[in-house]
Amino acid sequence: MKKIYCNFSCKVFPGFYESNLYNSDTLYNFEYGTLPDGFTWDFVKGGWQKFMKSTCKEWVSAMQFCLDNSKYADKTNPLNLKIKGFVSTWSPKEYNFYTDKLYMRIEVNLNELKKYCLLERRDDFNKYLFEHWSDRPGFWSFIPNNVYAFEDKYRECPHKRDELQDIMIEWYLLEFIDFDSVEWCVAETDWERISENVTLQSEEDWSLWDYKYDDKLNKYIPTHKLEAA
């Protein structure tokens, strides 16, 4: 089965709001010691969107790499689940209650997935549902918090099956991917993805400037003002 999976867990995808992928210190720390006086970094027109997209693609690739590569995960991938690629992201208008979501293509045998979650690892999946999908202060769950109710909803509510499949896929991903390694892999290319999409910004009037690196000064210097977006 091929489907589009969307994450629920911030461990599967942490989003770009005050996370290790991007936070209020990211641009501040980027090549900080080489900034000219009176300037800081900012994204060029369209740069933020390009940075997000390239980071998501890198994250998805790292997930599949860590799923398959024993160097990063000492567990196997018993269902041979494949992450086929990045699709898109969804971002909330405000980050009060939600953060960014990641959509990716997944290929997995659905019958084997159901067998794995609901039969072979039934007790473990039941524990996961109870720990992550039970009501609590500030959180009203829309997913059954036990395997019996989960099965009933899957059988009786066809319009909910896609969402419930995502829950099973997510548990599987959390079981067999070392997301600390995923984060490490993505962090390795942070510099390239940021440098391709930022430019200098004047602290005086917030104008954007093209730049070059001066070897004698050991600093970046502005060369000419860019047209306003």
C-alpha positions in Angstrom: 0.0 0.0 0.0 1.2 3.5 -0.8 -0.2 6.4 1.2 0.5 9.9 2.4 1.4 9.9 6.1 1.2 12.9 8.3 2.9 13.0 11.7 1.3 13.6 15.1 4.4 13.2 17.2 6.9 16.0 17.5 9.6 13.4 17.8 8.8 12.2 14.3 9.0 15.8 13.1 9.7 18.7 15.5 8.6 21.5 13.2 10.3 24.9 12.9 9.0 26.7 15.9 11.6 26.9 18.7 13.0 23.5 17.8 16.4 22.2 16.9 15.5 22.6 13.2 15.0 26.3 13.6 14.6 28.7 16.6 15.1 32.3 17.6 18.9 31.8 17.9 19.5 30.0 14.6 20.3 33.1 12.5 21.9 34.9 15.5 24.4 32.1 15.8 25.0 31.6 12.1 28.5 32.9 11.3 28.1 35.4 14.1 31.7 36.3 14.5 32.1 37.2 10.9 29.3 39.8 10.7 30.2 43.4 9.8 29.2 46.0 12.4 25.6 47.1 12.1 24.4 44.0 10.2 22.7 40.8 11.0 21.4 37.8 8.9 18.0 37.5 7.3 16.3 35.3 4.7 16.2 36.5 1.1 12.9 36.8 -0.6 11.5 33.2 -0.8 14.5 32.0 1.2 12.5 30.9 4.2 10.3 28.6 2.1 13.3 27.1 0.3 15.0 26.5 3.6 11.9 24.8 5.1 11.5 22.6 2.0 15.2 21.6 1.8 15.2 20.8 5.5 12.1 18.7 5.3 13.6 16.7 2.3 16.8 16.2 4.3 14.8 15.0 7.4 12.8 12.5 5.3 15.9 11.2 3.6 17.6 10.8 7.0 14.6 8.9 8.4 14.8 6.3 5.6 18.6 6.1 5.9 18.4 5.5 9.7 15.5 3.0 9.2 17.6 0.9 6.8 21.2 1.4 8.0 22.4 -0.7 10.9 25.1 1.8 11.7 22.4 4.1 13.1 19.8 1.5 14.3 20.5 -1.8 15.9 16.9 -2.9 15.2 15.6 -4.2 11.9 12.7 -3.1 9.7 10.5 -6.3 9.9 7.7 -4.9 7.6 10.2 -3.4 5.1 8.4 -0.1 5.4 9.7 2.4 2.9 9.7 6.2 3.2 9.4 7.3 -0.4 9.8 11.0 -0.1 8.7 14.4 1.1 5.3 15.7 0.0 4.6 19.0 1.8 4.3 20.7 5.2 1.4 22.3 7.0 1.9 25.3 9.3 -0.6 26.7 11.7 -1.6 30.4 11.6 -0.5 30.6 15.3 1.7 28.3 17.3 -0.3 28.4 20.5 -1.5 24.8 20.2 0.1 23.3 17.1 3.4 23.2 15.3 4.3 22.3 11.7 3.2 19.0 10.3 5.1 16.9 7.8 3.5 14.9 4.9 5.5 12.1 3.3 4.9 9.1 1.1 4.9 5.8 2.8 4.9 2.3 1.3 3.9 -0.6 3.6 1.8 -3.8 3.5 -1.3 -2.7 5.4 -2.3 -6.2 6.3 1.1 -6.9 7.8 1.0 -3.5 9.6 -2.3 -4.3 11.2 -1.1 -7.8 12.1 2.0 -6.4 13.6 0.3 -3.7 15.7 -2.9 -5.5 16.7 -1.7 -9.1 17.0 2.1 -9.6 17.3 2.8 -6.5 19.4 -0.7 -6.0 20.7 0.3 -5.4 24.4 3.0 -2.9 23.4 0.7 -1.1 21.0 -2.0 -1.0 23.6 0.5 0.6 26.1 1.5 3.2 23.5 -2.1 4.2 22.9 -2.8 4.5 26.6 0.3 6.6 27.3 0.0 8.9 24.3 -3.7 9.1 23.4 -5.5 9.3 26.8 -7.4 12.5 27.8 -5.5 14.7 30.2 -5.6 18.4 31.3 -5.3 20.5 28.2 -5.6 17.5 25.8 -8.8 15.9 24.6 -7.9 12.8 22.6 -9.7 12.0 19.3 -7.9 8.6 19.1 -9.0 5.5 21.1 -6.6 5.0 24.0 -6.7 1.2 24.0 -6.4 -1.5 21.4 -9.9 -2.8 21.8 -11.6 0.6 21.1 -9.0 1.2 18.3 -10.1 -2.0 16.5 -13.7 -1.2 16.9 -13.3 2.3 15.5 -11.2 1.0 12.6 -13.9 -1.6 11.7 -16.9 0.7 12.3 -15.7 4.0 11.0 -14.3 3.7 7.4 -13.8 7.5 7.2 -11.4 7.3 10.1 -9.2 4.5 8.8 -6.7 6.7 7.1 -6.1 8.6 10.3 -5.8 5.3 12.3 -3.4 3.9 9.8 -1.2 7.0 10.4 -1.3 6.1 14.1 0.0 2.6 13.4 2.6 3.9 11.0 3.8 6.5 13.6 4.2 3.9 16.3 6.2 1.7 13.9 8.4 4.6 13.0 9.0 5.5 16.6 9.9 1.9 17.3 12.4 1.4 14.5 14.0 4.8 13.8 16.6 6.5 16.1 15.4 10.1 15.8 18.4 11.4 17.6 20.4 10.1 14.7 18.0 11.7 12.2 18.4 15.0 13.9 22.2 14.6 13.9 22.2 13.8 10.2 20.1 16.9 9.4 22.2 19.1 11.6 25.3 18.1 9.6 24.0 20.1 6.6 22.5 23.1 8.5 25.3 25.5 7.3 24.7 24.8 3.6 20.9 25.1 3.8 21.1 28.3 5.7 23.9 29.9 3.7 22.0 29.3 0.4 19.0 31.3 1.6 20.2 34.3 3.7 21.8 37.6 3.2 23.0 40.6 5.2 20.4 42.9 6.8 21.2 46.5 7.9 20.2 47.1 11.5 19.7 50.8 10.6 16.9 50.5 8.1 16.3 46.7 7.8 17.4 46.8 4.1 18.9 43.6 2.6 22.4 43.5 1.1 24.4 41.2 -1.0 27.8 40.4 0.4 31.2 38.8 -0.1 33.8 37.4 2.3 36.9 39.6 2.9 39.9 37.3 3.8 41.9 40.2 5.2 39.2 41.3 7.6 38.0 37.8 8.2 34.5 39.1 7.9 31.6 39.3 5.4 31.2 42.8 3.9 28.1 44.2 2.2 28.5 44.9 -1.5 25.2 46.4 -2.8 21.7 46.9 -1.5 19.1 44.4 -2.8 15.8 45.6 -4.1 13.0 45.6 -1.6 10.7 42.5 -1.7 
